[in-house]
Structures are given as structure tokens and as C-alpha cells.
């Protein structure tokens, strides 16, 4: 299929460099039609996907640990632990709280789905005006798949992955429930990041999860035909500037 921009000519691949070029090439060669009302919407999606990939690499290189909820931790100066997750203290700006996860990472320990939500927030923060971020995401509650509806996470069936998509490796014969599977960001070029496993190829993710199966397990872990994406068009209205 292809990329269609309603209000202006579609940009050539040669316009882009690095990660954005890889993302645009993947969109152009996707099995789906990718339609944008404006060039701004397309460029914002490229930016947000790039920032999600950058955030994944930041988390990979951070000191944040992997832990189930009972052994988890968030910086107590910023977050309050409840039975539902970690709630932002009322006097802390959401933008400061998300940045703290990455800049003060030794104070954090969480599992892979929480990691994905934090990565989504970090990518959005790096892509939109800070004032808009703080307005949209007041009163954050973070744990597992708790997230603010303004992220607009959309999960679809299929393996037509674009760099910056979130995918899931299922581990049917898990030993401990926390290793039922691994949520991971697709970085492109057969590279994935999942908090707890790290940076791996598809086969590397499967092999890592296979070491976490119950004794006598016979079924391999596998990458399921599903991917999750942010609502790029909706979020594009809050960009720091008009992209063209």
C-alpha cells in the first residue's frame, strides 16, 4: 500500500534521515493504507515514533529494575503507592514525574507493561508542548495497563509492524505469572526492547522467555499477531510547532 497526504504532495523518502527514514519506508511498504489529512499529521507520527524508540533505548540503558508489584518501587517523593498502582502526588507536574523515571531511574522498579506505558508518556512528552502535556495528563495513575485515555492506545490484529509499534511475546508455559509474556517496542530491523529481557531480536526474545518456563514445558514462546499504537492524529494537535 502507500502513504496518502490529503492536502499536500507526499514527501519523498530522500527527505528523511535515520530512524524517521526507516519509519517512513515501513509505512510506504505497509500492507495497510496510511491516510493523513495534512503533512503535519504524517510528520508528527514520524516524530512520535522516533521519540518512542529513543525512549526505549534510554530505558534499556537506565538503572530501572524489573519487579512485580509487590517488590516494585517508584520515587516516593513523586508517587504514592496504592493497591491500584502509583498515583502522582498532587503538587508534582506530570512532565516532571515522567522525566524522573528516566533521570532518576535507580529509584524505580516495575514490570514490562508498566514500562510500555511510561515509554508512551515519555515519547509524547518529547513530542508535544510541555504545558499541553501537563494539562492532558493530570492525576496520573501508573501500573500495568493503567493509562490516560488521551494517549488513545489502539491495538490491532496483524503483524504489519511499523518501528515504534508495541508488540507482545506470549509465553504459554510460563513458570511465574509475571513471565506470561513480554511487551516490547519494535525498534525496526528485527530489534525489540522489552523491560526485563532487554534489547533482542525476535528469536532472542523467544529464547529468553523459553528460559522462564515451568519444568517440563514443551511449547515455545512466540510473537503474537498484534500491535498497539498511539493516536497520532489526535495528539498531533498538541505538537510543539507546526511541522511541514
TILUMLO-458129 format. One record per residue (C-alpha): x, y, z; chain. Coordinates in steps of 0.2 Angstrom, whole numbers, plus 5000, padded with zeros to 4 digits. Example, Ala and Ser with C-alpha at 12.3 -4.5 7.8 and 13.67 -1.06 7.14 Angstrom:
<atoms>
+------+------+------+-------+
:   xx :   yy :   zz : chain :
+------+------+------+-------+
: 5062 : 4978 : 5039 :     A :
: 5068 : 4995 : 5036 :     A :
+------+------+------+-------+
</atoms>
This chain:
<atoms>
+------+------+------+-------+
:   xx :   yy :   zz : chain :
+------+------+------+-------+
: 5000 : 5000 : 5000 :     A :
: 5006 : 5018 : 5002 :     A :
: 5005 : 5034 : 5012 :     A :
: 4992 : 5047 : 5006 :     A :
: 4993 : 5065 : 5012 :     A :
: 4976 : 5074 : 5008 :     A :
: 4981 : 5092 : 5007 :     A :
: 4999 : 5092 : 5000 :     A :
: 5011 : 5081 : 4990 :     A :
: 5018 : 5066 : 4998 :     A :
: 5036 : 5069 : 5003 :     A :
: 5050 : 5059 : 4995 :     A :
: 5059 : 5046 : 5006 :     A :
: 5075 : 5056 : 5002 :     A :
: 5068 : 5070 : 5014 :     A :
: 5071 : 5059 : 5029 :     A :
: 5086 : 5053 : 5038 :     A :
: 5090 : 5040 : 5051 :     A :
: 5076 : 5032 : 5062 :     A :
: 5062 : 5043 : 5053 :     A :
: 5068 : 5037 : 5036 :     A :
: 5066 : 5019 : 5042 :     A :
: 5049 : 5023 : 5049 :     A :
: 5043 : 5031 : 5033 :     A :
: 5050 : 5017 : 5022 :     A :
: 5040 : 5005 : 5033 :     A :
: 5024 : 5015 : 5031 :     A :
: 5026 : 5016 : 5012 :     A :
: 5029 : 4997 : 5011 :     A :
: 5015 : 4993 : 5024 :     A :
: 5000 : 4981 : 5020 :     A :
: 4989 : 4995 : 5025 :     A :
: 4984 : 5012 : 5018 :     A :
: 4991 : 5026 : 5029 :     A :
: 4980 : 5041 : 5026 :     A :
: 4984 : 5059 : 5033 :     A :
: 4973 : 5074 : 5032 :     A :
: 4989 : 5085 : 5032 :     A :
: 5008 : 5084 : 5030 :     A :
: 5009 : 5089 : 5049 :     A :
: 5000 : 5073 : 5054 :     A :
: 5012 : 5062 : 5045 :     A :
: 5027 : 5071 : 5051 :     A :
: 5021 : 5071 : 5069 :     A :
: 5018 : 5052 : 5068 :     A :
: 5036 : 5050 : 5062 :     A :
: 5042 : 5061 : 5076 :     A :
: 5032 : 5052 : 5090 :     A :
: 5038 : 5035 : 5084 :     A :
: 5056 : 5041 : 5083 :     A :
: 5054 : 5048 : 5101 :     A :
: 5046 : 5031 : 5107 :     A :
: 5061 : 5022 : 5100 :     A :
: 5073 : 5034 : 5108 :     A :
: 5064 : 5032 : 5125 :     A :
: 5065 : 5013 : 5124 :     A :
: 5084 : 5015 : 5121 :     A :
: 5085 : 5027 : 5136 :     A :
: 5076 : 5014 : 5147 :     A :
: 5087 : 5000 : 5141 :     A :
: 5102 : 5010 : 5147 :     A :
: 5094 : 5016 : 5163 :     A :
: 5096 : 5008 : 5181 :     A :
: 5077 : 5005 : 5182 :     A :
: 5074 : 4987 : 5188 :     A :
: 5062 : 4973 : 5184 :     A :
: 5050 : 4969 : 5198 :     A :
: 5032 : 4963 : 5201 :     A :
: 5020 : 4975 : 5210 :     A :
: 5024 : 4968 : 5227 :     A :
: 5043 : 4972 : 5225 :     A :
: 5041 : 4987 : 5214 :     A :
: 5046 : 5005 : 5218 :     A :
: 5043 : 5022 : 5212 :     A :
: 5052 : 5038 : 5219 :     A :
: 5042 : 5041 : 5235 :     A :
: 5045 : 5060 : 5233 :     A :
: 5034 : 5060 : 5217 :     A :
: 5022 : 5045 : 5218 :     A :
: 5011 : 5037 : 5231 :     A :
: 5009 : 5018 : 5231 :     A :
: 4990 : 5012 : 5231 :     A :
: 4983 : 4995 : 5228 :     A :
: 4979 : 5000 : 5210 :     A :
: 4996 : 5007 : 5206 :     A :
: 5007 : 5023 : 5208 :     A :
: 4997 : 5039 : 5209 :     A :
: 5006 : 5056 : 5206 :     A :
: 5007 : 5067 : 5221 :     A :
: 4996 : 5082 : 5218 :     A :
: 5009 : 5095 : 5219 :     A :
: 5020 : 5087 : 5206 :     A :
: 5019 : 5091 : 5187 :     A :
: 5016 : 5076 : 5176 :     A :
: 5030 : 5081 : 5165 :     A :
: 5042 : 5081 : 5180 :     A :
: 5036 : 5064 : 5186 :     A :
: 5039 : 5056 : 5169 :     A :
: 5056 : 5064 : 5167 :     A :
: 5061 : 5057 : 5184 :     A :
: 5058 : 5039 : 5179 :     A :
: 5072 : 5042 : 5166 :     A :
: 5084 : 5054 : 5175 :     A :
: 5082 : 5046 : 5192 :     A :
: 5080 : 5028 : 5186 :     A :
: 5088 : 5020 : 5201 :     A :
: 5073 : 5024 : 5211 :     A :
: 5061 : 5013 : 5200 :     A :
: 5057 : 4995 : 5198 :     A :
: 5042 : 4989 : 5188 :     A :
: 5036 : 4976 : 5175 :     A :
: 5035 : 4976 : 5156 :     A :
: 5018 : 4983 : 5154 :     A :
: 5021 : 4997 : 5166 :     A :
: 5037 : 5001 : 5156 :     A :
: 5027 : 5002 : 5140 :     A :
: 5015 : 5015 : 5147 :     A :
: 5030 : 5025 : 5154 :     A :
: 5038 : 5025 : 5137 :     A :
: 5022 : 5031 : 5129 :     A :
: 5021 : 5045 : 5141 :     A :
: 5040 : 5050 : 5138 :     A :
: 5038 : 5049 : 5119 :     A :
: 5023 : 5061 : 5120 :     A :
: 5031 : 5072 : 5132 :     A :
: 5046 : 5074 : 5120 :     A :
: 5034 : 5077 : 5105 :     A :
: 5021 : 5090 : 5112 :     A :
: 5021 : 5106 : 5121 :     A :
: 5025 : 5103 : 5140 :     A :
: 5010 : 5114 : 5145 :     A :
: 4999 : 5103 : 5135 :     A :
: 5006 : 5088 : 5142 :     A :
: 5003 : 5094 : 5160 :     A :
: 4985 : 5098 : 5155 :     A :
: 4981 : 5082 : 5147 :     A :
: 4989 : 5070 : 5159 :     A :
: 4984 : 5077 : 5176 :     A :
: 4982 : 5065 : 5191 :     A :
: 4992 : 5051 : 5183 :     A :
: 4990 : 5033 : 5189 :     A :
: 5003 : 5021 : 5183 :     A :
: 5004 : 5002 : 5184 :     A :
: 5001 : 4988 : 5172 :     A :
: 4990 : 4995 : 5158 :     A :
: 4983 : 5009 : 5168 :     A :
: 4984 : 5024 : 5156 :     A :
: 4976 : 5041 : 5152 :     A :
: 4963 : 5040 : 5138 :     A :
: 4972 : 5055 : 5129 :     A :
: 4985 : 5043 : 5124 :     A :
: 4972 : 5034 : 5113 :     A :
: 4981 : 5017 : 5113 :     A :
: 4974 : 5007 : 5098 :     A :
: 4978 : 4988 : 5097 :     A :
: 4976 : 4979 : 5081 :     A :
: 4977 : 4962 : 5074 :     A :
: 4991 : 4958 : 5062 :     A :
: 5010 : 4958 : 5060 :     A :
: 5012 : 4973 : 5049 :     A :
: 5023 : 4981 : 5062 :     A :
: 5030 : 4998 : 5060 :     A :
: 5045 : 5004 : 5070 :     A :
: 5038 : 5012 : 5086 :     A :
: 5024 : 4999 : 5087 :     A :
: 5022 : 4989 : 5103 :     A :
: 5020 : 4970 : 5102 :     A :
: 5018 : 4955 : 5113 :     A :
: 5028 : 4939 : 5115 :     A :
: 5017 : 4926 : 5123 :     A :
: 5025 : 4913 : 5134 :     A :
: 5011 : 4899 : 5136 :     A :
: 5021 : 4888 : 5148 :     A :
: 5027 : 4902 : 5160 :     A :
: 5034 : 4897 : 5177 :     A :
: 5029 : 4913 : 5186 :     A :
: 5014 : 4923 : 5181 :     A :
: 5025 : 4939 : 5178 :     A :
: 5033 : 4929 : 5164 :     A :
: 5016 : 4926 : 5155 :     A :
: 5024 : 4936 : 5141 :     A :
: 5034 : 4951 : 5137 :     A :
: 5028 : 4968 : 5130 :     A :
: 5041 : 4975 : 5118 :     A :
: 5044 : 4990 : 5107 :     A :
: 5048 : 4986 : 5089 :     A :
: 5063 : 4996 : 5085 :     A :
: 5065 : 4991 : 5067 :     A :
: 5077 : 4979 : 5058 :     A :
: 5072 : 4964 : 5069 :     A :
: 5076 : 4973 : 5085 :     A :
: 5064 : 4974 : 5100 :     A :
: 5065 : 4981 : 5118 :     A :
: 5056 : 4973 : 5132 :     A :
: 5059 : 4979 : 5150 :     A :
: 5066 : 4964 : 5160 :     A :
: 5073 : 4955 : 5144 :     A :
: 5082 : 4969 : 5136 :     A :
: 5086 : 4973 : 5118 :     A :
: 5084 : 4957 : 5107 :     A :
: 5080 : 4950 : 5090 :     A :
: 5063 : 4941 : 5089 :     A :
: 5072 : 4925 : 5091 :     A :
: 5082 : 4932 : 5106 :     A :
: 5066 : 4937 : 5114 :     A :
: 5059 : 4919 : 5112 :     A :
: 5074 : 4911 : 5118 :     A :
: 5074 : 4922 : 5134 :     A :
: 5056 : 4918 : 5138 :     A :
: 5059 : 4900 : 5135 :     A :
: 5072 : 4900 : 5150 :     A :
: 5057 : 4906 : 5161 :     A :
: 5045 : 4892 : 5158 :     A :
: 5039 : 4879 : 5170 :     A :
: 5049 : 4862 : 5172 :     A :
: 5044 : 4850 : 5158 :     A :
: 5037 : 4864 : 5146 :     A :
: 5035 : 4859 : 5128 :     A :
: 5028 : 4875 : 5120 :     A :
: 5040 : 4889 : 5114 :     A :
: 5036 : 4907 : 5117 :     A :
: 5031 : 4916 : 5102 :     A :
: 5027 : 4934 : 5095 :     A :
: 5008 : 4936 : 5093 :     A :
: 5000 : 4944 : 5078 :     A :
: 4995 : 4960 : 5087 :     A :
: 5002 : 4978 : 5088 :     A :
: 4997 : 4993 : 5098 :     A :
: 4999 : 5012 : 5093 :     A :
: 4996 : 5029 : 5099 :     A :
: 4983 : 5040 : 5092 :     A :
: 4995 : 5050 : 5082 :     A :
: 4982 : 5061 : 5073 :     A :
: 4974 : 5066 : 5089 :     A :
: 4990 : 5070 : 5098 :     A :
: 4997 : 5080 : 5083 :     A :
: 4986 : 5095 : 5088 :     A :
: 4997 : 5097 : 5103 :     A :
: 5013 : 5097 : 5094 :     A :
: 5026 : 5110 : 5100 :     A :
: 5026 : 5118 : 5082 :     A :
: 5018 : 5115 : 5065 :     A :
: 5028 : 5103 : 5056 :     A :
: 5030 : 5105 : 5037 :     A :
+------+------+------+-------+
</atoms>
